[in-house]
């Protein structure tokens, strides 16, 4: 959304919710009061925008997350195979200790 608004010519700042100052709890709380509070904080310079990653950085992060999920999945599959062998009363083959990306590429 930031990119779409920025491309449309709007001055956009993204503020992390964890960086918004917390005041005393108001008796009434609604969207209008929250908007007034945020506008006041922004006008006083109390809100600092966060850095927005580039499209390339987002792609890299997605790739790293995907690789991590695959590696975790691969580890779980190995554990299932070892558990199945033990539950079946079979000894683990020696080659199972040498599982690696290079060994599984064959």
PDB file as gemmi writes it, atoms N, CA and C in Angstrom:
CRYST1    1.000    1.000    1.000  90.00  90.00  90.00 P 1                      
ATOM      1  N   UNK A   1       0.825  -1.176   0.000  1.00  0.00           N  
ATOM      2  CA  UNK A   1       0.000   0.000   0.000  1.00  0.00           C  
ATOM      3  C   UNK A   1       0.877   1.251   0.000  1.00  0.00           C  
ATOM      4  N   UNK A   2       1.993   1.196   0.736  1.00  0.00           N  
ATOM      5  CA  UNK A   2       2.895   2.344   0.795  1.00  0.00           C  
ATOM      6  C   UNK A   2       3.353   2.734  -0.606  1.00  0.00           C  
ATOM      7  N   UNK A   3       3.742   1.733  -1.396  1.00  0.00           N  
ATOM      8  CA  UNK A   3       4.233   2.025  -2.748  1.00  0.00           C  
ATOM      9  C   UNK A   3       3.142   2.633  -3.631  1.00  0.00           C  
ATOM     10  N   UNK A   4       1.931   2.111  -3.532  1.00  0.00           N  
ATOM     11  CA  UNK A   4       0.819   2.623  -4.345  1.00  0.00           C  
ATOM     12  C   UNK A   4       0.540   4.077  -3.989  1.00  0.00           C  
ATOM     13  N   UNK A   5       0.460   4.372  -2.703  1.00  0.00           N  
ATOM     14  CA  UNK A   5       0.202   5.756  -2.279  1.00  0.00           C  
ATOM     15  C   UNK A   5       1.356   6.677  -2.655  1.00  0.00           C  
ATOM     16  N   UNK A   6       2.575   6.195  -2.491  1.00  0.00           N  
ATOM     17  CA  UNK A   6       3.759   6.993  -2.834  1.00  0.00           C  
ATOM     18  C   UNK A   6       3.768   7.292  -4.338  1.00  0.00           C  
ATOM     19  N   UNK A   7       3.473   6.279  -5.146  1.00  0.00           N  
ATOM     20  CA  UNK A   7       3.436   6.465  -6.599  1.00  0.00           C  
ATOM     21  C   UNK A   7       2.318   7.420  -7.021  1.00  0.00           C  
ATOM     22  N   UNK A   8       1.251   7.483  -6.218  1.00  0.00           N  
ATOM     23  CA  UNK A   8       0.134   8.381  -6.525  1.00  0.00           C  
ATOM     24  C   UNK A   8       0.429   9.815  -6.093  1.00  0.00           C  
ATOM     25  N   UNK A   9       1.606  10.040  -5.481  1.00  0.00           N  
ATOM     26  CA  UNK A   9       2.010  11.391  -5.121  1.00  0.00           C  
ATOM     27  C   UNK A   9       1.735  11.791  -3.681  1.00  0.00           C  
ATOM     28  N   UNK A  10       1.313  10.854  -2.850  1.00  0.00           N  
ATOM     29  CA  UNK A  10       1.047  11.164  -1.450  1.00  0.00           C  
ATOM     30  C   UNK A  10       2.335  11.110  -0.643  1.00  0.00           C  
ATOM     31  N   UNK A  11       2.421  11.958   0.375  1.00  0.00           N  
ATOM     32  CA  UNK A  11       3.533  11.909   1.319  1.00  0.00           C  
ATOM     33  C   UNK A  11       3.148  10.903   2.398  1.00  0.00           C  
ATOM     34  N   UNK A  12       3.794   9.747   2.411  1.00  0.00           N  
ATOM     35  CA  UNK A  12       3.397   8.648   3.282  1.00  0.00           C  
ATOM     36  C   UNK A  12       4.504   8.335   4.273  1.00  0.00           C  
ATOM     37  N   UNK A  13       4.117   8.150   5.532  1.00  0.00           N  
ATOM     38  CA  UNK A  13       5.039   7.700   6.573  1.00  0.00           C  
ATOM     39  C   UNK A  13       4.429   6.473   7.226  1.00  0.00           C  
ATOM     40  N   UNK A  14       5.239   5.449   7.392  1.00  0.00           N  
ATOM     41  CA  UNK A  14       4.780   4.242   8.070  1.00  0.00           C  
ATOM     42  C   UNK A  14       5.400   4.253   9.458  1.00  0.00           C  
ATOM     43  N   UNK A  15       4.534   4.162  10.456  1.00  0.00           N  
ATOM     44  CA  UNK A  15       4.973   4.222  11.841  1.00  0.00           C  
ATOM     45  C   UNK A  15       4.701   2.866  12.483  1.00  0.00           C  
ATOM     46  N   UNK A  16       5.711   2.323  13.163  1.00  0.00           N  
ATOM     47  CA  UNK A  16       5.525   1.055  13.867  1.00  0.00           C  
ATOM     48  C   UNK A  16       4.641   1.291  15.086  1.00  0.00           C  
ATOM     49  N   UNK A  17       3.670   0.422  15.277  1.00  0.00           N  
ATOM     50  CA  UNK A  17       2.749   0.570  16.410  1.00  0.00           C  
ATOM     51  C   UNK A  17       3.495   0.535  17.745  1.00  0.00           C  
ATOM     52  N   UNK A  18       4.583  -0.213  17.789  1.00  0.00           N  
ATOM     53  CA  UNK A  18       5.355  -0.317  19.034  1.00  0.00           C  
ATOM     54  C   UNK A  18       6.096   0.973  19.367  1.00  0.00           C  
ATOM     55  N   UNK A  19       6.196   1.886  18.405  1.00  0.00           N  
ATOM     56  CA  UNK A  19       6.918   3.145  18.628  1.00  0.00           C  
ATOM     57  C   UNK A  19       5.991   4.331  18.870  1.00  0.00           C  
ATOM     58  N   UNK A  20       4.712   4.075  19.002  1.00  0.00           N  
ATOM     59  CA  UNK A  20       3.766   5.146  19.279  1.00  0.00           C  
ATOM     60  C   UNK A  20       3.724   5.357  20.787  1.00  0.00           C  
ATOM     61  N   UNK A  21       3.958   6.599  21.251  1.00  0.00           N  
ATOM     62  CA  UNK A  21       3.938   6.850  22.701  1.00  0.00           C  
ATOM     63  C   UNK A  21       2.585   6.468  23.296  1.00  0.00           C  
ATOM     64  N   UNK A  22       2.619   5.916  24.464  1.00  0.00           N  
ATOM     65  CA  UNK A  22       1.383   5.530  25.138  1.00  0.00           C  
ATOM     66  C   UNK A  22       1.079   6.559  26.214  1.00  0.00           C  
ATOM     67  N   UNK A  23      -0.065   7.174  26.097  1.00  0.00           N  
ATOM     68  CA  UNK A  23      -0.508   8.127  27.102  1.00  0.00           C  
ATOM     69  C   UNK A  23      -1.360   7.423  28.134  1.00  0.00           C  
ATOM     70  N   UNK A  24      -1.977   8.192  28.960  1.00  0.00           N  
ATOM     71  CA  UNK A  24      -2.892   7.624  29.942  1.00  0.00           C  
ATOM     72  C   UNK A  24      -4.123   7.101  29.207  1.00  0.00           C  
ATOM     73  N   UNK A  25      -4.695   6.069  29.732  1.00  0.00           N  
ATOM     74  CA  UNK A  25      -5.878   5.487  29.093  1.00  0.00           C  
ATOM     75  C   UNK A  25      -7.033   6.484  29.152  1.00  0.00           C  
ATOM     76  N   UNK A  26      -7.577   6.797  28.002  1.00  0.00           N  
ATOM     77  CA  UNK A  26      -8.686   7.742  27.934  1.00  0.00           C  
ATOM     78  C   UNK A  26      -9.988   7.045  28.318  1.00  0.00           C  
ATOM     79  N   UNK A  27     -10.926   7.824  28.831  1.00  0.00           N  
ATOM     80  CA  UNK A  27     -12.219   7.261  29.194  1.00  0.00           C  
ATOM     81  C   UNK A  27     -12.947   6.790  27.943  1.00  0.00           C  
ATOM     82  N   UNK A  28     -12.828   7.566  26.864  1.00  0.00           N  
ATOM     83  CA  UNK A  28     -13.462   7.194  25.595  1.00  0.00           C  
ATOM     84  C   UNK A  28     -12.368   6.892  24.584  1.00  0.00           C  
ATOM     85  N   UNK A  29     -12.587   5.866  23.814  1.00  0.00           N  
ATOM     86  CA  UNK A  29     -11.607   5.497  22.789  1.00  0.00           C  
ATOM     87  C   UNK A  29     -12.362   5.132  21.524  1.00  0.00           C  
ATOM     88  N   UNK A  30     -12.041   5.821  20.434  1.00  0.00           N  
ATOM     89  CA  UNK A  30     -12.649   5.495  19.149  1.00  0.00           C  
ATOM     90  C   UNK A  30     -11.702   5.917  18.036  1.00  0.00           C  
ATOM     91  N   UNK A  31     -12.043   5.611  16.816  1.00  0.00           N  
ATOM     92  CA  UNK A  31     -11.159   5.890  15.687  1.00  0.00           C  
ATOM     93  C   UNK A  31     -10.871   7.374  15.531  1.00  0.00           C  
ATOM     94  N   UNK A  32     -11.877   8.210  15.738  1.00  0.00           N  
ATOM     95  CA  UNK A  32     -11.684   9.654  15.567  1.00  0.00           C  
ATOM     96  C   UNK A  32     -10.684  10.189  16.598  1.00  0.00           C  
ATOM     97  N   UNK A  33     -10.830   9.782  17.855  1.00  0.00           N  
ATOM     98  CA  UNK A  33      -9.902  10.240  18.890  1.00  0.00           C  
ATOM     99  C   UNK A  33      -8.494   9.704  18.643  1.00  0.00           C  
ATOM    100  N   UNK A  34      -8.399   8.454  18.198  1.00  0.00           N  
ATOM    101  CA  UNK A  34      -7.090   7.881  17.874  1.00  0.00           C  
ATOM    102  C   UNK A  34      -6.433   8.645  16.734  1.00  0.00           C  
ATOM    103  N   UNK A  35      -7.209   9.009  15.718  1.00  0.00           N  
ATOM    104  CA  UNK A  35      -6.667   9.751  14.579  1.00  0.00           C  
ATOM    105  C   UNK A  35      -6.175  11.125  15.016  1.00  0.00           C  
ATOM    106  N   UNK A  36      -6.919  11.794  15.878  1.00  0.00           N  
ATOM    107  CA  UNK A  36      -6.508  13.114  16.387  1.00  0.00           C  
ATOM    108  C   UNK A  36      -5.222  12.973  17.191  1.00  0.00           C  
ATOM    109  N   UNK A  37      -5.154  11.932  18.026  1.00  0.00           N  
ATOM    110  CA  UNK A  37      -3.957  11.709  18.840  1.00  0.00           C  
ATOM    111  C   UNK A  37      -2.737  11.454  17.950  1.00  0.00           C  
ATOM    112  N   UNK A  38      -2.896  10.591  16.935  1.00  0.00           N  
ATOM    113  CA  UNK A  38      -1.774  10.290  16.042  1.00  0.00           C  
ATOM    114  C   UNK A  38      -1.340  11.535  15.264  1.00  0.00           C  
ATOM    115  N   UNK A  39      -2.301  12.321  14.795  1.00  0.00           N  
ATOM    116  CA  UNK A  39      -1.970  13.554  14.065  1.00  0.00           C  
ATOM    117  C   UNK A  39      -1.222  14.524  14.965  1.00  0.00           C  
ATOM    118  N   UNK A  40      -1.633  14.625  16.211  1.00  0.00           N  
ATOM    119  CA  UNK A  40      -0.958  15.513  17.168  1.00  0.00           C  
ATOM    120  C   UNK A  40       0.465  15.039  17.420  1.00  0.00           C  
ATOM    121  N   UNK A  41       0.629  13.754  17.663  1.00  0.00           N  
ATOM    122  CA  UNK A  41       1.977  13.201  17.885  1.00  0.00           C  
ATOM    123  C   UNK A  41       2.867  13.447  16.669  1.00  0.00           C  
ATOM    124  N   UNK A  42       2.309  13.239  15.473  1.00  0.00           N  
ATOM    125  CA  UNK A  42       3.098  13.423  14.250  1.00  0.00           C  
ATOM    126  C   UNK A  42       3.491  14.894  14.079  1.00  0.00           C  
ATOM    127  N   UNK A  43       2.565  15.813  14.353  1.00  0.00           N  
ATOM    128  CA  UNK A  43       2.848  17.244  14.224  1.00  0.00           C  
ATOM    129  C   UNK A  43       3.915  17.685  15.216  1.00  0.00           C  
ATOM    130  N   UNK A  44       3.955  17.071  16.376  1.00  0.00           N  
ATOM    131  CA  UNK A  44       4.962  17.416  17.398  1.00  0.00           C  
ATOM    132  C   UNK A  44       6.297  16.726  17.149  1.00  0.00           C  
ATOM    133  N   UNK A  45       6.351  15.852  16.161  1.00  0.00           N  
ATOM    134  CA  UNK A  45       7.601  15.143  15.859  1.00  0.00           C  
ATOM    135  C   UNK A  45       7.863  13.970  16.770  1.00  0.00           C  
ATOM    136  N   UNK A  46       6.829  13.442  17.418  1.00  0.00           N  
ATOM    137  CA  UNK A  46       6.998  12.318  18.341  1.00  0.00           C  
ATOM    138  C   UNK A  46       6.968  10.965  17.647  1.00  0.00           C  
ATOM    139  N   UNK A  47       6.566  10.939  16.392  1.00  0.00           N  
ATOM    140  CA  UNK A  47       6.502   9.680  15.648  1.00  0.00           C  
ATOM    141  C   UNK A  47       7.627   9.642  14.621  1.00  0.00           C  
ATOM    142  N   UNK A  48       8.355   8.554  14.602  1.00  0.00           N  
ATOM    143  CA  UNK A  48       9.448   8.383  13.653  1.00  0.00           C  
ATOM    144  C   UNK A  48       9.095   7.277  12.670  1.00  0.00           C  
ATOM    145  N   UNK A  49       9.164   7.570  11.375  1.00  0.00           N  
ATOM    146  CA  UNK A  49       8.831   6.530  10.384  1.00  0.00           C  
ATOM    147  C   UNK A  49       9.880   5.418  10.366  1.00  0.00           C  
ATOM    148  N   UNK A  50       9.420   4.236   9.978  1.00  0.00           N  
ATOM    149  CA  UNK A  50      10.335   3.107   9.829  1.00  0.00           C  
ATOM    150  C   UNK A  50      10.801   3.035   8.384  1.00  0.00           C  
ATOM    151  N   UNK A  51      11.890   2.325   8.156  1.00  0.00           N  
ATOM    152  CA  UNK A  51      12.414   2.159   6.797  1.00  0.00           C  
ATOM    153  C   UNK A  51      11.581   1.116   6.061  1.00  0.00           C  
ATOM    154  N   UNK A  52      11.214   1.416   4.854  1.00  0.00           N  
ATOM    155  CA  UNK A  52      10.452   0.485   4.022  1.00  0.00           C  
ATOM    156  C   UNK A  52      11.438  -0.231   3.099  1.00  0.00           C  
ATOM    157  N   UNK A  53      11.452  -1.573   3.128  1.00  0.00           N  
ATOM    158  CA  UNK A  53      12.384  -2.291   2.266  1.00  0.00           C  
ATOM    159  C   UNK A  53      12.034  -2.123   0.787  1.00  0.00           C  
ATOM    160  N   UNK A  54      13.051  -2.165  -0.038  1.00  0.00           N  
ATOM    161  CA  UNK A  54      12.827  -2.086  -1.478  1.00  0.00           C  
ATOM    162  C   UNK A  54      12.201  -3.394  -1.961  1.00  0.00           C  
ATOM    163  N   UNK A  55      11.732  -3.400  -3.194  1.00  0.00           N  
ATOM    164  CA  UNK A  55      11.141  -4.613  -3.777  1.00  0.00           C  
ATOM    165  C   UNK A  55      12.186  -5.727  -3.795  1.00  0.00           C  
ATOM    166  N   UNK A  56      13.420  -5.364  -4.110  1.00  0.00           N  
ATOM    167  CA  UNK A  56      14.499  -6.353  -4.140  1.00  0.00           C  
ATOM    168  C   UNK A  56      14.753  -6.935  -2.746  1.00  0.00           C  
ATOM    169  N   UNK A  57      14.766  -6.071  -1.731  1.00  0.00           N  
ATOM    170  CA  UNK A  57      14.966  -6.546  -0.359  1.00  0.00           C  
ATOM    171  C   UNK A  57      13.821  -7.441   0.088  1.00  0.00           C  
ATOM    172  N   UNK A  58      12.592  -7.083  -0.258  1.00  0.00           N  
ATOM    173  CA  UNK A  58      11.450  -7.921   0.100  1.00  0.00           C  
ATOM    174  C   UNK A  58      11.549  -9.290  -0.567  1.00  0.00           C  
ATOM    175  N   UNK A  59      11.996  -9.313  -1.821  1.00  0.00           N  
ATOM    176  CA  UNK A  59      12.174 -10.575  -2.523  1.00  0.00           C  
ATOM    177  C   UNK A  59      13.227 -11.439  -1.857  1.00  0.00           C  
ATOM    178  N   UNK A  60      14.324 -10.816  -1.440  1.00  0.00           N  
ATOM    179  CA  UNK A  60      15.385 -11.548  -0.762  1.00  0.00           C  
ATOM    180  C   UNK A  60      14.884 -12.118   0.563  1.00  0.00           C  
ATOM    181  N   UNK A  61      14.141 -11.311   1.316  1.00  0.00           N  
ATOM    182  CA  UNK A  61      13.593 -11.777   2.595  1.00  0.00           C  
ATOM    183  C   UNK A  61      12.633 -12.948   2.389  1.00  0.00           C  
ATOM    184  N   UNK A  62      11.809 -12.863   1.356  1.00  0.00           N  
ATOM    185  CA  UNK A  62      10.876 -13.952   1.054  1.00  0.00           C  
ATOM    186  C   UNK A  62      11.641 -15.225   0.711  1.00  0.00           C  
ATOM    187  N   UNK A  63      12.722 -15.084  -0.053  1.00  0.00           N  
ATOM    188  CA  UNK A  63      13.546 -16.237  -0.409  1.00  0.00           C  
ATOM    189  C   UNK A  63      14.162 -16.873   0.835  1.00  0.00           C  
ATOM    190  N   UNK A  64      14.671 -16.057   1.734  1.00  0.00           N  
ATOM    191  CA  UNK A  64      15.284 -16.574   2.960  1.00  0.00           C  
ATOM    192  C   UNK A  64      14.240 -17.287   3.822  1.00  0.00           C  
ATOM    193  N   UNK A  65      13.042 -16.701   3.940  1.00  0.00           N  
ATOM    194  CA  UNK A  65      11.973 -17.346   4.715  1.00  0.00           C  
ATOM    195  C   UNK A  65      11.579 -18.679   4.090  1.00  0.00           C  
ATOM    196  N   UNK A  66      11.489 -18.718   2.776  1.00  0.00           N  
ATOM    197  CA  UNK A  66      11.131 -19.951   2.074  1.00  0.00           C  
ATOM    198  C   UNK A  66      12.199 -21.024   2.296  1.00  0.00           C  
ATOM    199  N   UNK A  67      13.457 -20.633   2.205  1.00  0.00           N  
ATOM    200  CA  UNK A  67      14.551 -21.580   2.423  1.00  0.00           C  
ATOM    201  C   UNK A  67      14.495 -22.130   3.844  1.00  0.00           C  
ATOM    202  N   UNK A  68      14.202 -21.265   4.804  1.00  0.00           N  
ATOM    203  CA  UNK A  68      14.123 -21.702   6.197  1.00  0.00           C  
ATOM    204  C   UNK A  68      12.991 -22.719   6.376  1.00  0.00           C  
ATOM    205  N   UNK A  69      11.824 -22.442   5.775  1.00  0.00           N  
ATOM    206  CA  UNK A  69      10.700 -23.380   5.873  1.00  0.00           C  
ATOM    207  C   UNK A  69      11.057 -24.729   5.262  1.00  0.00           C  
ATOM    208  N   UNK A  70      11.736 -24.717   4.124  1.00  0.00           N  
ATOM    209  CA  UNK A  70      12.124 -25.964   3.454  1.00  0.00           C  
ATOM    210  C   UNK A  70      13.115 -26.743   4.313  1.00  0.00           C  
ATOM    211  N   UNK A  71      14.090 -26.034   4.896  1.00  0.00           N  
ATOM    212  CA  UNK A  71      15.085 -26.701   5.739  1.00  0.00           C  
ATOM    213  C   UNK A  71      14.414 -27.320   6.973  1.00  0.00           C  
ATOM    214  N   UNK A  72      13.473 -26.601   7.579  1.00  0.00           N  
ATOM    215  CA  UNK A  72      12.764 -27.142   8.735  1.00  0.00           C  
ATOM    216  C   UNK A  72      11.931 -28.357   8.333  1.00  0.00           C  
ATOM    217  N   UNK A  73      11.283 -28.279   7.190  1.00  0.00           N  
ATOM    218  CA  UNK A  73      10.470 -29.388   6.703  1.00  0.00           C  
ATOM    219  C   UNK A  73      11.341 -30.611   6.436  1.00  0.00           C  
ATOM    220  N   UNK A  74      12.477 -30.380   5.855  1.00  0.00           N  
ATOM    221  CA  UNK A  74      13.414 -31.466   5.548  1.00  0.00           C  
ATOM    222  C   UNK A  74      13.874 -32.154   6.834  1.00  0.00           C  
ATOM    223  N   UNK A  75      14.157 -31.356   7.869  1.00  0.00           N  
ATOM    224  CA  UNK A  75      14.570 -31.922   9.159  1.00  0.00           C  
ATOM    225  C   UNK A  75      13.471 -32.764   9.779  1.00  0.00           C  
ATOM    226  N   UNK A  76      12.221 -32.297   9.674  1.00  0.00           N  
ATOM    227  CA  UNK A  76      11.093 -33.058  10.221  1.00  0.00           C  
ATOM    228  C   UNK A  76      10.909 -34.370   9.482  1.00  0.00           C  
ATOM    229  N   UNK A  77      11.103 -34.346   8.170  1.00  0.00           N  
ATOM    230  CA  UNK A  77      10.974 -35.579   7.376  1.00  0.00           C  
ATOM    231  C   UNK A  77      12.041 -36.582   7.787  1.00  0.00           C  
ATOM    232  N   UNK A  78      13.263 -36.100   8.005  1.00  0.00           N  
ATOM    233  CA  UNK A  78      14.337 -36.987   8.454  1.00  0.00           C  
ATOM    234  C   UNK A  78      13.983 -37.618   9.796  1.00  0.00           C  
ATOM    235  N   UNK A  79      13.445 -36.817  10.710  1.00  0.00           N  
ATOM    236  CA  UNK A  79      13.063 -37.349  12.022  1.00  0.00           C  
ATOM    237  C   UNK A  79      11.965 -38.400  11.880  1.00  0.00           C  
ATOM    238  N   UNK A  80      11.005 -38.178  10.984  1.00  0.00           N  
ATOM    239  CA  UNK A  80       9.934 -39.153  10.771  1.00  0.00           C  
ATOM    240  C   UNK A  80      10.484 -40.461  10.236  1.00  0.00           C  
ATOM    241  N   UNK A  81      11.430 -40.369   9.311  1.00  0.00           N  
ATOM    242  CA  UNK A  81      12.025 -41.590   8.741  1.00  0.00           C  
ATOM    243  C   UNK A  81      12.770 -42.353   9.823  1.00  0.00           C  
ATOM    244  N   UNK A  82      13.563 -41.629  10.615  1.00  0.00           N  
ATOM    245  CA  UNK A  82      14.309 -42.300  11.689  1.00  0.00           C  
ATOM    246  C   UNK A  82      13.353 -42.911  12.707  1.00  0.00           C  
ATOM    247  N   UNK A  83      12.290 -42.202  13.049  1.00  0.00           N  
ATOM    248  CA  UNK A  83      11.308 -42.725  13.996  1.00  0.00           C  
ATOM    249  C   UNK A  83      10.614 -43.961  13.455  1.00  0.00           C  
ATOM    250  N   UNK A  84      10.282 -43.942  12.176  1.00  0.00           N  
ATOM    251  CA  UNK A  84       9.645 -45.101  11.549  1.00  0.00           C  
ATOM    252  C   UNK A  84      10.571 -46.308  11.596  1.00  0.00           C  
ATOM    253  N   UNK A  85      11.838 -46.097  11.286  1.00  0.00           N  
ATOM    254  CA  UNK A  85      12.797 -47.210  11.309  1.00  0.00           C  
ATOM    255  C   UNK A  85      12.908 -47.789  12.715  1.00  0.00           C  
ATOM    256  N   UNK A  86      13.008 -46.924  13.722  1.00  0.00           N  
ATOM    257  CA  UNK A  86      13.109 -47.404  15.110  1.00  0.00           C  
ATOM    258  C   UNK A  86      11.838 -48.129  15.536  1.00  0.00           C  
ATOM    259  N   UNK A  87      10.671 -47.542  15.187  1.00  0.00           N  
ATOM    260  CA  UNK A  87       9.394 -48.158  15.570  1.00  0.00           C  
ATOM    261  C   UNK A  87       9.203 -49.506  14.881  1.00  0.00           C  
ATOM    262  N   UNK A  88       9.802 -49.670  13.717  1.00  0.00           N  
ATOM    263  CA  UNK A  88       9.692 -50.926  12.976  1.00  0.00           C  
ATOM    264  C   UNK A  88      10.741 -51.936  13.410  1.00  0.00           C  
ATOM    265  N   UNK A  89      11.597 -51.540  14.338  1.00  0.00           N  
ATOM    266  CA  UNK A  89      12.635 -52.449  14.829  1.00  0.00           C  
ATOM    267  C   UNK A  89      13.798 -52.596  13.878  1.00  0.00           C  
ATOM    268  N   UNK A  90      13.932 -51.659  12.963  1.00  0.00           N  
ATOM    269  CA  UNK A  90      15.034 -51.730  12.002  1.00  0.00           C  
ATOM    270  C   UNK A  90      16.182 -50.842  12.475  1.00  0.00           C  
ATOM    271  N   UNK A  91      17.384 -51.300  12.201  1.00  0.00           N  
ATOM    272  CA  UNK A  91      18.556 -50.483  12.506  1.00  0.00           C  
ATOM    273  C   UNK A  91      18.710 -49.406  11.443  1.00  0.00           C  
ATOM    274  N   UNK A  92      19.179 -48.268  11.900  1.00  0.00           N  
ATOM    275  CA  UNK A  92      19.416 -47.179  10.941  1.00  0.00           C  
ATOM    276  C   UNK A  92      20.619 -47.542  10.075  1.00  0.00           C  
ATOM    277  N   UNK A  93      20.506 -47.401   8.775  1.00  0.00           N  
ATOM    278  CA  UNK A  93      21.681 -47.640   7.927  1.00  0.00           C  
ATOM    279  C   UNK A  93      22.767 -46.613   8.243  1.00  0.00           C  
ATOM    280  N   UNK A  94      23.993 -47.012   8.043  1.00  0.00           N  
ATOM    281  CA  UNK A  94      25.111 -46.097   8.325  1.00  0.00           C  
ATOM    282  C   UNK A  94      25.011 -44.824   7.487  1.00  0.00           C  
ATOM    283  N   UNK A  95      24.504 -44.948   6.284  1.00  0.00           N  
ATOM    284  CA  UNK A  95      24.444 -43.794   5.384  1.00  0.00           C  
ATOM    285  C   UNK A  95      23.488 -42.710   5.890  1.00  0.00           C  
ATOM    286  N   UNK A  96      22.603 -43.084   6.819  1.00  0.00           N  
ATOM    287  CA  UNK A  96      21.651 -42.092   7.328  1.00  0.00           C  
ATOM    288  C   UNK A  96      22.376 -41.011   8.134  1.00  0.00           C  
ATOM    289  N   UNK A  97      23.531 -41.328   8.655  1.00  0.00           N  
ATOM    290  CA  UNK A  97      24.318 -40.349   9.406  1.00  0.00           C  
ATOM    291  C   UNK A  97      24.980 -39.330   8.484  1.00  0.00           C  
ATOM    292  N   UNK A  98      25.045 -39.657   7.215  1.00  0.00           N  
ATOM    293  CA  UNK A  98      25.748 -38.792   6.264  1.00  0.00           C  
ATOM    294  C   UNK A  98      24.782 -37.996   5.398  1.00  0.00           C  
ATOM    295  N   UNK A  99      23.531 -37.831   5.843  1.00  0.00           N  
ATOM    296  CA  UNK A  99      22.575 -37.055   5.069  1.00  0.00           C  
ATOM    297  C   UNK A  99      23.043 -35.615   4.974  1.00  0.00           C  
ATOM    298  N   UNK A 100      23.080 -35.146   3.793  1.00  0.00           N  
ATOM    299  CA  UNK A 100      23.421 -33.735   3.556  1.00  0.00           C  
ATOM    300  C   UNK A 100      22.840 -33.366   2.191  1.00  0.00           C  
ATOM    301  N   UNK A 101      22.936 -32.109   1.841  1.00  0.00           N  
ATOM    302  CA  UNK A 101      22.448 -31.698   0.530  1.00  0.00           C  
ATOM    303  C   UNK A 101      23.219 -32.417  -0.577  1.00  0.00           C  
ATOM    304  N   UNK A 102      24.527 -32.591  -0.385  1.00  0.00           N  
ATOM    305  CA  UNK A 102      25.344 -33.238  -1.404  1.00  0.00           C  
ATOM    306  C   UNK A 102      24.969 -34.719  -1.529  1.00  0.00           C  
ATOM    307  N   UNK A 103      24.739 -35.380  -0.390  1.00  0.00           N  
ATOM    308  CA  UNK A 103      24.425 -36.802  -0.409  1.00  0.00           C  
ATOM    309  C   UNK A 103      23.026 -37.049  -0.990  1.00  0.00           C  
ATOM    310  N   UNK A 104      22.082 -36.136  -0.699  1.00  0.00           N  
ATOM    311  CA  UNK A 104      20.718 -36.352  -1.173  1.00  0.00           C  
ATOM    312  C   UNK A 104      20.530 -35.918  -2.604  1.00  0.00           C  
ATOM    313  N   UNK A 105      21.536 -35.336  -3.220  1.00  0.00           N  
ATOM    314  CA  UNK A 105      21.444 -34.881  -4.603  1.00  0.00           C  
ATOM    315  C   UNK A 105      21.592 -36.046  -5.585  1.00  0.00           C  
ATOM    316  N   UNK A 106      22.065 -37.185  -5.098  1.00  0.00           N  
ATOM    317  CA  UNK A 106      22.282 -38.351  -5.988  1.00  0.00           C  
ATOM    318  C   UNK A 106      20.991 -38.941  -6.468  1.00  0.00           C  
TER     319      UNK A 106                                                      
END                                                                             
